[in-house]
Amino acid sequence: MVEREIKASIQKKEIKNGEIILSVKDLFVKNDKGRTVVKGVNFEVKEYEIFGIAGVSGNGQKELIEALTGLRKWEKGEVQFFGKKYDRFSSKLFRRLNISHIPEERTKFGVVANLPIYDNSVLRTYDNCNFCRGLILRYNNIKDFSKKIIKEYNVMAPSINTRIKFLSGGNIQKFILGREISTKKDFIIAAHPTYGLDISATRDIRDLLIKMRDEGSGILLVSEDLDEILEISDRFAIMYDGEFIEITKPGELSIEEIGLMLGGLKSKNREERLS
Amino acid sequence: MIVIEKRKKYNTKQNLIIIIISIFLSLFISSLIFSLRGINPFFALYKIIFSSFGSLYGIKETITKAIPLMLCGIGLSIAFKGKFWNIGAEGQLLIGAVLATWVGLFIGKNLPSIILIPLMFLAGFVGGGLVALIPALLKVRFNTNEVISTLMLNYIIEQYVQYLVYGPWKGKTQYGFPYTDNLPPNALLPIIKGSRIHYPTLIIAIILSILIFFLLFRTKLGYEIRVIGENPLSAKYAGIDYVKVILIMMFLSGGIAALAGVGEIAGIHKHLTYPSQISSGYGFTAIIVAWLAQLNPLLVIVTSLFFGGILVGGDVIQTSFGFPFATINIFNGLMLVFISIGYFLIEYKVSFKGAEK
């Protein structure tokens, strides 16, 4: 019941047509063991759009995201961000783009547990001219910035000097999201952003993503939570065994059909419709 | 049942208490060793402390010994901050000594002091840095365990120094001793009258401790070092260039440790001699110096003075009680063990609970 009530609290604006921000063509990516786990994926994400990728974990989502964020090389294929084509990508190059990245495992990648909140607030932006002059970090600005994040995104923390490991998962996630979207707005890559969070933190984060979309950001959302995909995405792909089985809109397919596709079965109806 | 859990919060006061308790426990265990030899431990401890801090002569000697410890400790703090376990400060110090001798004795012996001495320090710094790059490169290229590579490099460098002083560099004026010739006067560091304190090195050490503190906590490079040290995965996520940072960090670490060797040669020994004479394990003692200072270069000044005092005290218990010098290594070892336990207890809470049914 609680969930219903909370769900009703957001209303997405009408879809606006925006420019293409990310376009991926025929992308192949290998996993750590050298097996190709992303097999020729094609999609585009525009401004004012949340593009979801639904799928059971282990079907190549992780490798796809790692390739798009510079953490992993891709085998072949083409990636374009903001109309610029990239053949390969480093995480350093990725950092310079105006793209937020909310990583899969927040305490493993997203923050440095033993450093204070203010150090964590510039993890991917510490060489912005706002935060460093030459080789020297401008800690006054950094501390102001982290105070701003905590205030604006409702992060419950005793002070900015607290080591981030003492915060709860939801607060860490709100902090990461706040940190990312307050400096890099154009595009957001979010992997399992609400995984393991309580209802209210989940709500806050979904609302934030929708707000960013309404303001013009493009969002690539990977989630195992089908409800999340159906609730906030505008279009979504169903990923199985490294391929997009289907790209559809919420409401077009029944839950049963989606469920079958997540298990690798193509919808019969669709085949019929196409023929 | 013993339950170990991460502490939810901790404060500096508790932190300090744990450190003090670890020092006292190591003192207590060392007293047992004195007691076993039939010496009143309080008297022995009094001797150690009085001889190093209780007289003007003692204080001068303490400072003299603290200089190399300080430089090595600062160098190690940088590497340890990045969780790179540099156990090679001893070898890096020796390379500094070799290069100082090389520049002072062969390359620039006719240069005026004002040029020659900075040149010796520079050569030592670069040499130590390059030597430290070897394990760093092995680490980033082949993921070699740096504890082993840095430790083993010490022995290679020790043997190299032995080779130099017994072989090609053996001095003609040293009556057959395995020493190089003495450095010319223009290559020697000035000392404070009536002591062995070569103050230029001391000044360099103190300036460096401030600079490195600033580097670690206020600059981009320091930030990158700390992120890599605490969480290499988020460093990758943050787009930090792991290879570049590790290499720069180890170059600095080894270079600063090597300055200690330059100071020892140009300030105290005046010639290159056996490795164990140049450094009585400063590079290893500096590991404890750095940890006791919680890897804070400013605190290294304090902890290096403390351990300088312990080393002086070690000399004294040798002469007054006929103890072997190794006794002081036992003390240092105990100190490291207890400090490590102390750090563990700062991070984790250990409690005893009855077995649950």
Interface residues (C-beta under 8 A of the other chain):
Chain A: T69 G70 L71 S90 S91 K92 L93 F94 R95 H101 P103 K108 F109 G110 V111 V112 A113 N114 L115 D119 V122 L123 R124 Y126 D127 C132 L135 I136 L137 Y139 F166
Chain B: K8 K9 R218 T219 K220 L221 G222 Y223 R226 V227 E230 N231 L233 S234 K236 Y237 A238 G239 I240 D241
